[in-house]
């Protein structure tokens, strides 16, 4: 059984989706899936080479825009460029994120601050920049990729979990402000999600876990009732639904996509 997400092509033009970190792993899966649903996808990613490789897989449906998620002026320029070229942004997917799994006491101050800025402040500011044009249009979809580290906690991911918990708070609070404008705000919360092939990984991809020894992975899989960890396509399917007309009455929600790793 597949989820009926419908089309992301409106009667006049394709919906335009801006996907941060859209070049690798989960973001790559989301970019390709939204393009397959009929959207024009703009990948915002610091790894321009990997972004171009992903865009080439859906030639004409995916474009690349350069910006730094940590630089608000850069984000304003990128959003203005995309809006001018494509008559606005309909769907924003806050996907980019990064963590180094180290105990909180041992993590450097600089790395702690980076995880907060990249996983919370950047998405928060980008959402604020994109929002006015959605309000003007009277339609919009904001979908953020959170983490079970923010919902349930994870050892070695204190700053990351705090930031992702902030994303959940943003999702709930913003939904109360913008629902009257036809804008929905939701989040998906993955557990461990690994690429499906080496082509999914860019130079900046967060993949410390990919090369874990088989015996370590076997222990990890015991915590997943589905018998496997997540794939980018698992997350992409739910994002596609939340970005569609079919999800027009779903807002302020966090959808766990975790294979049963957390069941609360």
C-alpha positions in Angstrom: 0.0 0.0 0.0 1.4 3.4 -0.9 0.4 6.8 0.5 -1.7 8.9 -1.8 0.2 12.1 -2.0 -1.3 13.5 -5.1 0.4 15.8 -7.5 2.6 18.8 -6.6 1.8 20.4 -9.9 -0.9 23.1 -9.6 -3.3 24.1 -12.4 -0.9 26.8 -13.6 2.6 25.6 -12.8 4.5 23.1 -10.7 4.7 23.8 -7.0 8.2 25.1 -6.1 10.0 23.4 -3.3 13.1 24.7 -1.5 15.0 21.8 0.1 17.9 22.6 2.4 20.6 19.9 2.5 18.9 18.4 -0.6 22.0 16.9 -2.1 22.7 14.0 0.1 21.0 11.2 2.1 17.6 12.1 3.4 17.6 15.5 1.6 18.5 13.8 -1.7 15.6 11.3 -1.3 13.2 14.2 -0.6 14.4 16.2 -3.6 14.0 13.3 -6.0 10.6 12.3 -4.6 9.2 15.8 -4.7 10.4 16.1 -8.3 8.7 12.8 -9.1 5.4 14.2 -7.7 5.6 17.1 -10.1 7.3 19.8 -8.1 10.2 22.0 -9.3 12.8 21.5 -6.6 15.5 24.0 -5.7 18.3 22.4 -3.7 20.0 24.7 -1.2 23.2 22.9 -0.2 26.8 23.9 0.6 28.0 20.9 -1.4 27.4 22.3 -4.8 29.1 19.4 -6.7 26.8 16.8 -5.0 23.8 19.1 -5.5 24.5 19.2 -9.2 24.8 15.4 -9.3 21.4 15.1 -7.7 19.9 17.7 -10.0 21.1 15.8 -13.0 19.0 12.8 -12.1 15.9 14.9 -12.7 17.1 17.3 -15.4 14.8 20.3 -15.7 12.9 19.6 -12.5 15.7 20.2 -10.0 17.9 23.3 -9.8 20.6 24.3 -7.4 20.9 27.6 -5.4 24.1 28.4 -3.5 23.7 29.7 0.1 25.1 29.3 3.6 22.5 28.3 6.2 24.6 30.1 8.8 24.5 33.4 6.9 21.1 35.2 7.0 22.1 37.6 4.2 23.0 34.7 2.0 19.7 33.1 2.7 17.8 36.3 1.8 19.6 36.4 -1.5 18.9 32.8 -2.3 15.2 33.1 -1.4 14.9 36.2 -3.5 16.6 34.5 -6.5 14.4 31.4 -6.3 11.2 33.5 -5.9 12.1 35.7 -8.8 12.9 32.8 -11.1 9.9 30.6 -10.2 7.2 33.0 -9.0 7.6 32.2 -5.3 8.3 29.3 -3.0 5.3 27.0 -2.2 7.1 24.3 -0.1 9.9 24.8 2.3 11.7 21.6 3.6 14.1 22.4 6.4 16.2 19.3 6.1 19.9 20.3 6.5 21.5 19.2 9.8 24.7 18.0 11.4 25.8 16.4 14.6 29.0 15.0 16.0 28.1 12.4 18.6 30.3 13.3 21.6 29.4 13.5 25.2 28.3 17.0 26.2 31.1 17.5 28.7 33.7 16.7 26.1 32.2 18.7 23.2 34.0 21.9 22.3 32.2 25.3 22.8 32.5 26.0 19.0 31.0 22.7 18.0 28.2 23.1 20.5 27.4 26.5 19.1 27.6 25.2 15.5 25.1 22.4 16.2 22.6 24.9 17.6 23.1 27.4 14.8 22.9 24.9 12.0 20.1 22.7 13.4 17.9 25.4 14.9 18.8 29.1 14.1 19.4 28.5 10.4 16.0 26.8 9.8 14.2 29.3 12.0 15.6 32.2 10.1 15.0 30.7 6.7 11.4 29.9 7.6 11.0 33.5 8.6 12.4 34.7 5.3 10.2 32.5 3.2 7.0 32.9 5.1 5.8 36.4 3.9 5.4 35.2 0.3 3.4 32.1 1.4 1.1 34.5 3.4 0.7 36.7 0.3 -0.2 33.6 -1.9 -2.5 32.2 0.7 -0.9 28.7 0.4 2.2 27.1 1.7 3.7 24.0 3.2 6.6 24.1 5.7 8.1 20.7 6.6 11.0 20.3 8.9 13.1 17.2 9.4 13.6 16.9 13.2 15.1 13.8 15.0 14.2 11.3 17.6 17.1 12.8 19.5 14.9 15.8 20.0 11.8 13.9 20.8 13.1 11.1 23.0 16.7 12.0 23.7 20.0 10.4 22.6 23.3 10.0 24.4 26.1 12.1 22.9 23.6 14.4 21.1 22.7 16.9 23.7 23.1 20.2 21.7 21.7 18.5 18.6 18.7 17.1 20.5 18.1 20.6 22.1 18.1 22.1 18.6 15.8 19.5 17.1 13.5 19.9 20.1 13.4 23.6 19.2 12.3 22.7 15.7 9.4 20.8 17.2 8.5 23.9 19.3 8.7 26.1 16.2 6.4 23.7 14.3 3.7 23.7 16.9 3.8 27.4 17.6 4.0 28.6 14.0 1.1 26.4 13.0 -1.1 28.5 15.3 0.0 31.7 13.6 -0.3 30.8 9.9 -3.1 28.3 9.5 -5.5 31.1 8.6 -3.4 31.8 5.5 -3.7 28.3 4.2 -0.2 27.4 5.4 0.6 24.1 7.2 3.6 23.5 9.4 4.7 20.0 10.2 7.8 18.0 11.1 9.0 14.4 10.5 11.2 12.8 13.1 13.5 10.1 11.8 15.7 7.7 13.8 18.9 6.3 12.3 18.6 6.7 8.5 21.4 5.6 6.2 21.9 6.1 2.4 20.8 3.5 0.0 24.0 3.8 -2.1 27.4 5.5 -2.2 25.9 8.0 -4.7 23.7 9.3 -1.9 26.7 10.7 0.1 28.3 14.1 -0.5 31.5 15.4 1.0 29.6 17.2 3.7 27.1 14.4 4.5 26.7 13.4 8.1 27.5 9.7 7.9 29.6 8.7 10.8 27.3 5.7 11.3 27.5 4.3 7.9 30.7 2.2 8.3 29.9 0.7 11.7 31.0 -2.9 11.9 28.3 -5.6 11.2 28.3 -6.8 14.8 27.6 -3.2 16.0 24.8 -2.8 13.4 23.3 -6.1 14.5 23.0 -4.8 18.1 21.4 -1.6 16.8 18.9 -3.4 14.7 17.6 -5.2 17.8 16.0 -1.9 18.8 14.1 -1.7 15.5 10.9 -3.8 15.3 11.0 -3.5 11.4 14.4 -5.2 11.4 16.2 -2.4 9.6 17.1 1.2 10.0 15.5 4.0 7.9 16.1 4.7 4.3 15.9 8.2 2.7 12.8 7.0 0.7 11.0 6.3 4.0 11.3 9.9 5.1 10.7 11.3 1.6 7.3 9.6 1.3 6.0 11.3 4.4 7.4 14.7 3.4 5.7 14.3 0.0 2.4 13.7 1.7 2.8 16.7 4.1 3.7 18.9 1.1 0.6 18.0 -0.8 -3.0 19.2 -1.0 -4.0 15.9 0.6 -2.4 17.0 3.9 -4.2 20.4 4.0 -5.9 19.6 7.3 -2.7 18.3 9.0 -0.7 21.0 10.8 1.3 21.5 14.0 2.2 17.8 14.0 5.4 15.7 14.3 5.3 12.4 12.4 7.8 9.9 13.7 9.3 7.8 10.9 11.5 5.5 12.9 10.6 1.9 12.3 9.3 1.5 15.8 12.5 2.6 17.5 10.4 4.9 19.7 6.7 4.2 20.2 5.5 7.2 22.3 
